[in-house]
Amino acid sequence: MLHTLTKLREHAVADLNAIRSRLIKRQAELRNREDRVNSDLRHERDPLTADFADQAIQRSNDEVLAVISDSATSELNQISVALRRLDAGNYTTCAACGEGIGAERLATVPYTDRCVRCAA
């Protein structure tokens, strides 16, 4: 019995380590995306043109880039919280109701802090 419990714990730790690696990888991807978007917003690679019509198009693109940046920032914040929850040992516990967050949900949305019921 003790051997079985030890194996279950080892499996759970391996799963959490895999999730941590996945979160860290996604965090790096999002930071790179943010850097590229911010560079584009500053027009470092493509300065504003003198033509007003072209500037209008560039500014319209800036609005889209700002939305992409906001989305990346939001996901980065959620990932940071998830990593802190992993460190604290409460990653699999719903922040709203205290029940467990299912493994399937965590595999699908690894930065969630809510079980399916509370997220609905």
C-alpha positions, 0 to 999 in steps of 0.5 A, spaced: 500 500 500 505 504 501 509 503 495 502 504 491 501 511 495 509 513 493 508 511 486 502 516 486 505 521 489 511 521 484 506 521 478 503 527 481 509 531 482 511 529 475 505 531 472 506 538 476 513 539 473 510 538 466 505 543 467 510 548 470 515 547 464 509 548 460 507 554 463 514 557 463 515 555 456 508 559 454 511 565 459 517 566 454 513 565 448 508 571 451 514 575 453 517 575 446 510 576 443 510 582 447 517 585 445 515 584 438 508 588 439 511 593 443 517 594 438 512 595 432 508 600 437 514 604 437 515 603 430 522 601 431 522 597 424 517 601 420 517 608 422 510 612 420 510 615 413 509 622 411 503 620 407 496 621 412 492 615 409 498 611 410 499 613 417 491 612 418 492 605 416 498 604 421 495 607 427 489 602 425 494 597 426 497 600 432 490 599 435 490 591 433 497 591 436 495 594 443 489 589 444 494 583 442 499 586 447 493 587 453 491 579 451 499 577 452 499 581 459 493 578 461 495 571 460 502 573 463 499 575 469 495 569 470 501 564 468 505 568 474 499 566 479 499 559 477 506 559 478 506 562 485 500 557 486 505 551 484 510 553 489 505 554 494 502 547 493 495 549 492 495 549 484 490 544 484 485 547 489 480 552 486 481 559 489 473 560 489 470 554 493 476 550 495 475 543 491 480 540 487 481 542 480 480 536 475 486 534 472 483 535 465 481 542 466 488 543 468 491 540 462 487 544 458 487 551 461 494 550 466 493 557 468 486 557 471 485 557 478 478 555 478 474 549 477 469 548 472 463 549 476 466 556 479 469 558 472 462 557 469 
